[in-house]
Amino acid sequence: MPAIQYQQPEVQNRPGRFIIIEGIDGTGKSTLARAVGEALEARGLKVLLTREPSSLPTGKLILERLASGEYATTPHEWMGMFVTDRRLSIDTIVKPALAAGTDVIQDRSMYSTLVYQGAMGVPEKEILKRHAGWHPTPDLLVILDIAPRFGLARTRKRSLGLGQRWVRQAGQRYMFKDGDAPQSTEKLKFLQEIRRRYSRIKGDFVLHLPVRRKKGKGWVDKTTSELRDEILRELDARFAPREVIDKQRYA
């Protein structure tokens, strides 16, 4: 995707940018989306945060179905519900905001359907066909990457306030240091497949962003601020390359 040139990154007389943040469970998508949004607003830009499932009635139906567990739902039925909700959200919320010059930062989109329902058996070509002609290509697709065992640990920590370090236990796949019940091997393997599918998404608009970094002999989680700044640098390099070059030259 060719870079769009601006005199100033903060100008409003342009279409908004569509930024999507994706990743497996436990990567911190929602927290990061808010942090990026706040940073762009601090630059004087208009920002809208959206998510999937949406806040529309179609999105609430999906959340109710996910929470209840009462209904057996096939992968194709899940895809149909998500596509319906997504189409309404794109047409009534996202596209009008972009046309008004607002940057839209979305937590999950069609790429979640591509990898999750794809892993459940729905052909990728069928999923892409359902989105052809109406789903906008994002200006930046950020795919947060983390090993599923650490993603599950972060999810568990968020819900129970427990630590993230894993230790081996006899007869168990993984277990938290604090002694809480291990996540199922089945879920771990499913998320490993989801991670593989995310890694296959390529394009000029795609940024694969690891959420952990090397420190000494081990690895640690990047802070939200670190991840936010990496995304901001990517946006600046894509949409204001002249300003970025000048800043580096005269720093």
Summary of the structure (lengths in Angstrom):
residues: 251
radius of gyration: 19.5
end to end distance: 27.8
largest distance: 61.7
contacts: 728
relative contact order: 0.18
helix: 49%
strand: 18%
